[in-house]
Amino acid sequence: MSHVGPSIFDSGHPLVVTIEPDNNGVWQIQPSNTETVNGNIHRVIARGRGQDMKPTAGPAWTNRRSAAAPTQPPYFDEDHVPIVLIPGEKVKFRCAHPFVLWLDRQPNVSVVPGTPQNPLDGVTLPISAPGGNSPVFNVLGCGQQIFYKCTAYVDLQNGQTLVIDPDTIIDF
């Protein structure tokens, strides 16, 4: 049962996650602020899903967090829009520069046994996107794991590589 509503991102309209600077020049990995599905902007959908997941994510984080971890999931601070996906949905990543993506279980919480290392079906890490666009991926069911860390290594093609690392939430 989904905590965030119906599945809406499919092969024809995957969730587009952008890797780009925000309005303050801070590089982020977050749902697109320009792509839409059913007339709704991806980032607005994700922000709503993040709010809807708080009653589930907060206690799950508290019960499983490591001693040195923040007291709440990082997206609770409202500065970052989380990537919230439903199993079976489709997602792709896009950047104006070549990038490599690593998506793995969130290290600040304990691992739920039997859950996938990453929530993307058939993906062997890392994911390389030399042209700035990833393929479209199918989101796996992740049970109670729900917390994942998404890290991008962006090649600015000027001798500089940026490392960006927000969080991903998978509904169950």
Secondary structure by P-SEA (a helix, b strand, c coil): cccccccccccccccccccccccccccccccccccccccccaaaaaaaaaaaaaaaaaaaaaacccccccccccccccccccccccccbbbbbbccccbbbbbccccccccccccccccccccccccccccccccbbbbcccccccbbbbbbbccccccbbbbbbbbbbbcc
